[in-house]
Amino acid sequence: MNTMLNTGRQALAIITLLLLQTTAASAESLPWHLWKNSVDGKIQCAQFVPGRDWDKIDGTFSDGRCRTALIGSAGNAASESGRKNRCWN
């Protein structure tokens, strides 16, 4: 009886650890993108399209200021120098 109880606790502990590991692995943040408003030209950094009149102009970034390009993402190198001096509306 005691052995069965210990085996059940061990199984519960293993399941709990596996669930925690899976949760931690899937907690990765979504990428950020630069969006430009087609009406007034304002530029915004967001993970999702801000609204109807917004077009994605660059991405993908790992931070909410769209400063740190994700490794292996295409399209960031060409605008990196321009972004440093860009006026954010």
N, CA, C and O of each residue as an XYZ file, in Angstrom:
356
protein
N       0.829     -1.199      0.000
C       0.000      0.000      0.000
C       0.870      1.259      0.000
O       0.610      2.205     -0.744
N       1.889      1.258      0.831
C       2.797      2.394      0.908
C       3.540      2.595     -0.405
O       3.761      3.730     -0.828
N       3.924      1.503     -1.048
C       4.632      1.566     -2.324
C       3.736      2.159     -3.404
O       4.197      2.947     -4.230
N       2.466      1.787     -3.402
C       1.520      2.324     -4.375
C       1.343      3.832     -4.199
O       1.237      4.569     -5.179
N       1.312      4.279     -2.960
C       1.158      5.694     -2.658
C       2.376      6.476     -3.144
O       2.233      7.555     -3.718
N       3.564      5.937     -2.915
C       4.787      6.600     -3.377
C       4.859      6.646     -4.898
O       5.283      7.651     -5.469
N       4.451      5.571     -5.554
C       4.448      5.533     -7.011
C       3.469      6.563     -7.577
O       3.774      7.222     -8.571
N       2.324      6.704     -6.968
C       1.336      7.694     -7.386
C       1.855      9.111     -7.217
O       1.627      9.959     -8.079
N       2.548      9.381     -6.122
C       3.128     10.711     -5.883
C       4.224     11.002     -6.900
O       4.338     12.121     -7.402
N       5.033      9.983     -7.202
C       6.098     10.178     -8.182
C       5.508     10.478     -9.569
O       5.994     11.349    -10.289
N       4.464      9.744     -9.920
C       3.818      9.977    -11.212
C       3.224     11.381    -11.269
O       3.331     12.058    -12.291
N       2.606     11.818    -10.188
C       2.033     13.162    -10.124
C       3.128     14.220    -10.231
O       2.955     15.235    -10.907
N       4.239     13.984     -9.572
C       5.354     14.928     -9.631
C       5.909     15.016    -11.051
O       6.220     16.110    -11.523
N       6.034     13.898    -11.728
C       6.553     13.883    -13.100
C       5.595     14.607    -14.040
O       6.024     15.392    -14.886
N       4.316     14.345    -13.893
C       3.315     15.017    -14.741
C       3.344     16.521    -14.509
O       3.271     17.301    -15.458
N       3.450     16.927    -13.254
C       3.505     18.352    -12.920
C       4.734     18.999    -13.544
O       4.638     20.086    -14.113
N       5.877     18.351    -13.447
C       7.094     18.905    -14.040
C       6.987     19.007    -15.563
O       7.439     19.991    -16.148
N       6.404     18.019    -16.194
C       6.229     18.054    -17.645
C       5.298     19.186    -18.065
O       5.552     19.864    -19.061
N       4.226     19.391    -17.315
C       3.300     20.487    -17.624
C       3.970     21.842    -17.458
O       3.772     22.742    -18.274
N       4.762     21.988    -16.402
C       5.467     23.250    -16.177
C       6.483     23.507    -17.278
O       6.630     24.642    -17.732
N       7.176     22.480    -17.704
C       8.154     22.617    -18.768
C       7.477     22.995    -20.092
O       7.994     23.833    -20.831
N       6.354     22.400    -20.386
C       5.614     22.710    -21.604
C       5.111     24.143    -21.572
O       5.184     24.846    -22.581
N       4.607     24.584    -20.438
C       4.120     25.947    -20.290
C       5.250     26.944    -20.467
O       5.076     27.959    -21.142
N       6.397     26.674    -19.878
C       7.540     27.580    -20.001
C       8.022     27.653    -21.440
O       8.412     28.725    -21.903
N       8.005     26.556    -22.144
C       8.460     26.533    -23.533
C       7.510     27.298    -24.447
O       7.958     27.897    -25.425
N       6.232     27.293    -24.160
C       5.261     27.971    -25.013
C       5.005     29.409    -24.584
O       4.159     30.076    -25.179
N       5.704     29.904    -23.578
C       5.492     31.259    -23.087
C       6.288     32.301    -23.874
O       6.373     33.458    -23.461
N       6.863     31.903    -24.987
C       7.641     32.805    -25.807
C       6.740     33.892    -26.378
O       5.606     33.632    -26.780
N       7.256     35.101    -26.407
C       6.492     36.250    -26.876
C       6.320     36.236    -28.400
O       7.183     35.746    -29.130
N       5.219     36.767    -28.853
C       4.986     36.919    -30.290
C       5.897     38.018    -30.830
O       6.268     38.924    -30.083
N       6.264     37.959    -32.106
C       7.123     39.000    -32.673
C       6.384     40.328    -32.817
O       5.155     40.372    -32.885
N       7.161     41.402    -32.861
C       6.646     42.748    -33.043
C       6.912     43.185    -34.472
O       7.863     42.717    -35.098
N       6.082     44.078    -34.995
C       6.224     44.577    -36.357
C       6.008     46.090    -36.375
O       5.330     46.643    -35.510
N       6.593     46.745    -37.372
C       6.319     48.164    -37.593
C       5.113     48.287    -38.509
O       5.018     47.600    -39.526
N       4.196     49.166    -38.138
C       2.978     49.391    -38.912
C       2.888     50.874    -39.256
O       3.246     51.725    -38.442
N       2.416     51.179    -40.449
C       2.241     52.573    -40.877
C       0.782     52.818    -41.211
O       0.149     52.029    -41.912
N       0.254     53.926    -40.699
C      -1.126     54.297    -40.962
C      -1.218     54.911    -42.349
O      -0.512     55.872    -42.655
N      -2.084     54.362    -43.186
C      -2.215     54.837    -44.559
C      -2.955     56.171    -44.651
O      -2.946     56.804    -45.706
N      -3.598     56.610    -43.562
C      -4.341     57.874    -43.573
C      -3.441     59.042    -43.176
O      -3.350     60.035    -43.899
N      -2.772     58.922    -42.017
C      -1.973     60.049    -41.529
C      -0.464     59.789    -41.501
O       0.297     60.677    -41.116
N      -0.012     58.589    -41.900
C       1.411     58.295    -41.983
C       2.104     57.975    -40.671
O       3.322     57.801    -40.644
N       1.356     57.895    -39.589
C       1.958     57.577    -38.299
C       2.522     56.162    -38.313
O       1.993     55.274    -38.981
N       3.593     55.968    -37.572
C       4.242     54.666    -37.488
C       4.123     54.150    -36.069
O       4.300     54.895    -35.106
N       3.823     52.867    -35.950
C       3.613     52.258    -34.636
C       4.230     50.864    -34.615
O       4.236     50.160    -35.625
N       4.745     50.478    -33.462
C       5.272     49.132    -33.257
C       4.210     48.339    -32.489
O       3.776     48.755    -31.415
N       3.797     47.201    -33.042
C       2.752     46.399    -32.399
C       2.886     44.938    -32.815
O       3.490     44.618    -33.838
N       2.311     44.067    -32.002
C       2.321     42.646    -32.311
C       1.203     42.266    -33.280
O       1.325     41.286    -34.014
N       0.135     43.024    -33.283
C      -1.015     42.766    -34.151
C      -1.344     44.045    -34.908
O      -0.964     45.138    -34.487
N      -2.040     43.909    -36.013
C      -2.433     45.083    -36.788
C      -3.275     46.013    -35.904
O      -4.269     45.577    -35.323
N      -2.880     47.308    -35.797
C      -3.582     48.243    -34.915
C      -5.003     48.583    -35.362
O      -5.814     49.022    -34.547
N      -5.311     48.390    -36.628
C      -6.654     48.721    -37.103
C      -6.762     48.579    -38.611
O      -5.896     47.996    -39.263
N      -7.846     49.124    -39.149
C      -8.164     48.989    -40.573
C      -7.143     49.629    -41.504
O      -6.773     49.028    -42.513
N      -6.690     50.815    -41.194
C      -5.874     51.598    -42.119
C      -4.371     51.441    -41.875
O      -3.600     52.347    -42.190
N      -3.949     50.312    -41.324
C      -2.541     50.104    -40.998
C      -1.939     49.030    -41.893
O      -2.541     47.979    -42.113
N      -0.732     49.309    -42.410
C       0.000     48.372    -43.259
C       1.322     48.020    -42.582
O       1.996     48.892    -42.033
N       1.689     46.738    -42.624
C       2.964     46.316    -42.049
C       4.078     46.779    -42.967
O       4.064     46.490    -44.164
N       5.056     47.506    -42.405
C       6.155     48.019    -43.213
C       7.482     47.356    -42.873
O       8.426     47.458    -43.656
N       7.586     46.687    -41.741
C       8.823     46.030    -41.369
C       8.568     45.060    -40.229
O       7.581     45.197    -39.506
N       9.425     44.105    -40.066
C       9.329     43.141    -38.973
C      10.307     42.035    -39.259
O      10.793     41.945    -40.386
N      10.595     41.261    -38.387
C      10.050     40.981    -37.071
C      11.059     41.361    -35.989
O      12.269     41.229    -36.177
N      10.549     41.827    -34.868
C      11.376     42.316    -33.774
C      11.016     41.584    -32.489
O       9.937     41.006    -32.361
N      11.944     41.624    -31.543
C      11.711     40.932    -30.278
C      11.287     41.876    -29.167
O      10.974     41.423    -28.066
N      11.270     43.169    -29.425
C      10.924     44.134    -28.377
C       9.811     45.061    -28.841
O       9.563     45.205    -30.038
N       9.151     45.681    -27.888
C       8.011     46.547    -28.148
C       8.362     47.903    -28.724
O       7.465     48.694    -29.018
N       9.652     48.195    -28.894
C      10.058     49.444    -29.540
C      10.540     49.194    -30.957
O      10.950     50.123    -31.653
N      10.490     47.920    -31.391
C      10.935     47.521    -32.731
C      12.376     47.954    -32.983
O      12.695     48.516    -34.030
N      13.228     47.686    -32.018
C      14.646     48.035    -32.136
C      15.535     46.804    -32.299
O      16.590     46.886    -32.927
N      15.121     45.659    -31.738
C      15.944     44.460    -31.756
C      15.340     43.440    -32.711
O      14.302     42.841    -32.431
N      16.012     43.255    -33.846
C      15.519     42.316    -34.848
C      15.677     40.893    -34.350
O      16.672     40.549    -33.712
N      14.683     40.068    -34.650
C      14.793     38.655    -34.327
C      15.812     38.020    -35.252
O      15.864     38.343    -36.439
N      16.609     37.135    -34.727
C      17.636     36.473    -35.515
C      16.982     35.622    -36.596
O      16.036     34.880    -36.333
N      17.494     35.739    -37.798
C      16.986     34.939    -38.905
C      15.776     35.521    -39.602
O      15.240     34.896    -40.517
N      15.326     36.704    -39.194
C      14.162     37.289    -39.862
C      14.616     38.153    -41.026
O      15.605     38.878    -40.922
N      13.910     38.077    -42.103
C      14.241     38.851    -43.299
C      13.556     40.213    -43.258
O      12.489     40.363    -42.662
N      14.177     41.203    -43.895
C      13.539     42.507    -44.036
C      13.976     43.535    -43.019
O      13.599     44.699    -43.154
N      14.739     43.181    -42.021
C      15.133     44.152    -41.016
C      16.416     44.883    -41.359
O      16.562     46.051    -40.999
N      17.346     44.244    -42.036
C      18.652     44.825    -42.288
C      18.568     46.072    -43.162
O      19.299     47.035    -42.932
N      17.703     46.067    -44.145
C      17.612     47.187    -45.082
C      17.156     48.469    -44.407
O      17.565     49.552    -44.825
N      16.342     48.384    -43.399
C      15.811     49.598    -42.778
C      16.455     49.904    -41.437
O      16.046     50.854    -40.770
N      17.440     49.136    -41.026
C      18.051     49.337    -39.714
C      18.667     50.720    -39.592
O      18.480     51.382    -38.570
N      19.404     51.181    -40.610
C      20.054     52.478    -40.516
C      19.030     53.609    -40.533
O      19.205     54.606    -39.833
N      17.971     53.471    -41.313
C      16.942     54.505    -41.362
C      16.129     54.596    -40.102
O      15.639     55.672    -39.757
N      15.973     53.480    -39.396
C      15.164     53.459    -38.191
C      15.795     54.240    -37.058
O      15.085     54.779    -36.209
N      17.119     54.310    -37.027
C      17.798     54.989    -35.927
C      17.478     56.479    -35.910
O      17.451     57.097    -34.846
N      17.233     57.062    -37.098
C      16.964     58.493    -37.179
C      15.512     58.791    -37.521
O      15.161     59.941    -37.787
N      14.677     57.780    -37.516
C      13.273     57.967    -37.897
C      12.525     58.777    -36.849
O      12.701     58.578    -35.647
N      11.713     59.663    -37.307
C      10.856     60.453    -36.410
C       9.578     59.670    -36.180
O       8.850     59.375    -37.127
N       9.303     59.335    -34.949
C       8.084     58.581    -34.617
C       6.955     59.565    -34.409
O       7.018     60.406    -33.512
N       5.922     59.466    -35.229
C       4.781     60.375    -35.142
C       3.900     60.028    -33.981
O       2.888     60.691    -33.755
